[in-house]
Amino acid sequence: MAEVVFREARRDDVPSIVTLLADDGLGATRETVREDVDADYWCAFDAIDGDPRNALIVVDRDGEMVGTMQLTFIPSLSRRGAERMQIEAVRVRGDLRGAGIGRQMMEWAVGQARQRGCRLVQLTTDKQRAEAHRFYARLGFVASHEGMKLTL
Amino acid sequence: MAEVVFREARRDDVPSIVTLLADDGLGATRETVREDVDADYWCAFDAIDGDPRNALIVVDRDGEMVGTMQLTFIPSLSRRGAERMQIEAVRVRGDLRGAGIGRQMMEWAVGQARQRGCRLVQLTTDKQRAEAHRFYARLGFVASHEGMKLTL
């Protein structure tokens, strides 16, 4: 398997990341990809990029973007003052799913959490994605919580 | 009903907040309250207090702390570059549960999210807290996601 490389996203990655986010049964209904990506996407990138507790990660293989995810580090008084890592917006390129890239991404993310001293890694996954739950369970995640959302 | 007042936590609120977090069937197994609150709690407070995307909220009534919650604002490329509010570590003082304080806290938090232009409010709640799911569902939250946790 070709090696995957993890790096922080650059500003010029934004259109490709948005394309990846939309390349998904659920995401396609939520993202619009235009040649000139909307101003809101650029603002969001700048906010993430300038925040030491947020990292937008890009996964490259053979010079092509094959995956993305966002890591957020949340300081907390819960669990004896532990910082937690939250993983959001995980996507692997549609034609490459099932090839182990997602697993490598999660193992890398959990490694980052350990290095930083986080005591918890958390994520939510849509209940419609049954295969995703099995994937995360195999990695040791426990579906102990209800993930509740209120759209404004 | 006496009026509740919302404010950001001060450093000298930390021992009371940790006591509130522990005042709970699940939290009691996770938090230790000592006269000199552990260094990790103070570090966590300073991290939250110094972060413009985190707010530790205290709810007072008649000059007494009756509730707490943490708000985290997460910038994201998902959902067209929307910022989301995440609510964690929600607690109402044990002897005051069921008196409407939790509802006022959530309504206040959602109001803050709207003012800030967030397009999503999210939280996870332990599957053992069935009454909490019903509470959030009555407020409009949809249990659309699995909340998965990996303890390190």
Interface residues (C-beta under 8 A of the other chain):
Chain A: V14 I17 V18 L21 G27 R30 E31 T32 D38 D40 Y41 W42 C43 A44 F45 A47 I48 D51 R53 N54 L56 Q70 T72 I74 P75 S76 L77 S78 R79 R80 G81 A82 E83 Q86 E88 A89 V110 A113 R114 C118 R119 L120 V121 Q122 L123 T124 T125 D126 K127 H133 Y136 A137 L139 G140 F141 V142 A143 S144 H145 E146 G147 M148 K149 L150 T151 L152
Chain B: V14 I17 V18 L21 G27 R30 E31 T32 D38 D40 Y41 W42 C43 A44 F45 A47 I48 D51 R53 N54 L56 Q70 T72 I74 P75 S76 L77 S78 R79 R80 G81 A82 E83 Q86 E88 A89 V110 A113 R114 C118 R119 L120 V121 Q122 L123 T124 T125 D126 K127 H133 Y136 A137 L139 G140 F141 V142 A143 S144 H145 E146 G147 M148 K149 L150 T151 L152
